[in-house]
Amino acid sequence: MRDLCLINLIRKFISLNRIHKIAFIEAYVLLGVIRFAILTLPFRWLTHSLVQSAESDVVIKLLNLQQQSMLSIVACSIRQAAAHTPWQSVCLPQALTAYRMLQRRGVPGQLYLGLRKDAERADPLEAHAWAQAGDTIITGGKGHENFTIISVFTWGGS
C-alpha cells in the first residue's frame, strides 16, 4: 500500500509543469533548512533581513497580476511540500519559507507572530505564525484570527 502511495506521489510530481516542480523542490528544501535553523539558531538570525513593524504601521500593498500568480504557485508549493516532509513543517517553518520564496520573487509581504491563552489546555499559551502578501494569507491562515499579534515583520517594502 505504501509503495502505491509513493508511486502516486511520483506520478503527481511528474505531471506538474516546470515552474511548479521547481517551486515544490525549493519549498521542500527550504522547509528542511529552515526547520534545522529554527532548532539551532537564535530567532533574530532567522529574521535579520526582515523589518520589524508595529501592527498599526503595516501597509498592505496591492499585488499586480504577475505577483498574484507567483503567490499562488508559492502557496501551493509550500502546502504540498509541508504535507510530505518527514520532519515537522508547522506554521513557523512554513511562514519563513513563504517569506524567503516570495522575497526572492519580488513579492512584498508580512510575517505575523501571534499568541493566545487557553486555560483549558495543559500548556495554556499557544503560539502561531502566518505569512501574508497583499490581502492573501499564504500560510497559517486557519485560525489565525484567534491569536493576538505580538510581532509583525515585513519584506519588500520601499
N, C-alpha and C positions, 0 to 999 in steps of 0.2 A: 504494500500500500504506500509506504514512504517513497519507494522508487517511482511510483506513478505520479505522486505529488511533485517530485523533483523534475521528472520529465515534463510535466505540465508547466512548471515554472520556467524551464529552459525554453519550451516552445513559445510561451508568452513573451519572454525576453527577446527571442529571435524575431518575433513578429513586430516588435517596436521599430519605429523609424530611427535613423542615425542620431538625431538630436535627443530623442527620448532615451536611447541607450546610453549616450554619453552622460546625460544628466543623472540617470539612475546610478551608473557606476560612480560618478562624482559624489552623489548623495551617500551612497553606501560607504565609500572610503572615508568621507568627511565625518559621518556618524561615528565610525570607529576611532578616528584620530581625535575627534572632539570628546568622545566618551573617555578615552585614555587621558586626555588633557584635563578633563574635569576631575578625574581621580588623582592626578599627580601635581597639578599646577595651582597657584593661587588664582582666584576668580578674576582679579584685576588684570592678570596677564591675558585671560581669555577675551576680555573686553577692552584691551588697550587702544584699539583703533576706533572704538565707538565713542560717541559724545553722550555723556550722562546729562539728562534734562529733567526739569520738573514736569510733571504731567501737564500742568497748565501751559507750559511753553511749547509743547509738541504741536507742530503744524503738519497736518495730514496732506501730503502732496498728491495731486491727481496724477494718474499714470496715463501715458499715451498707449496706443494700441500695441506697439511692439513690447513695451514694458509689461502690459497686461498678459500678453502671450507668454513671455518669459516667466512671469509669476505663476501662471497656470502649469507650465512644464515643471518648474522647480517644486511647487507644492505637491504635485502628483508624484514626482520622483522621490521626494523625502518620505511621503506617506508609504509608498510601496517599498522603499528600501528599509525603512524602520520596521516594517512588518516582517522582514526576513533576516534581520541581523541575529546572530547567536548571542549577542550581548544586549543589555538593556538600552533601548533607544527611546527614552521617555521624553518629556516635554523640553527640558533644558538642552540636551544634545540636538533635538530637532530644531529648536528656535535658533541656536547658534549656527547650525548647518544652514538654515534658511538665510540668516544674515550673511554668512560667507558666500553662499552661492549667488544671492541677489546683488550683493555689493560688487562682486566680480562682473556682473552683467549690467551694472549701472542703474539698478532699480533701487530707489531710496525706500527706507522703511524704519520700523521701530521694533525693539525687543523689550517686552514688558516682563517684570518680575512681580509676582503678587503673593500675598499670604491670606489665609483665612483661619479662623479659630473654630474648632468644633469640639465642644466639651464632651460629646458622646463617644469620641474616639480615644483609644489608648494614648496616641500621640496627638494632643489637641491642636497643634499648629501644623498646617499643611501649606507647602509652597507650590507655586506653579509658574511656568514661563510660557510665553507665546510670542509669536512674531507676526507683524502686520506690515503690509505695504499698500499704500493707497487706502481704500476702505475695505480691503480684504484681509481677513485673518488667515495666515498661511499655515501655521502650526499651533497646536494647543488651544484651538478655539472652543472646544467642548467644555462648557462650564466656566470659562474664563471670567464671566460676569459675576461670579460668586466670590471672586478674590479682590482684596483691596490692593491696589497698585502701590508698591513700595519703591520701585525704581523703573525708570524708562531710559533706554539707550537708543540713540538714533544713528543712522548711517546715511550717506548720500546727500546730506544737506549742503546747501551752498548759500 
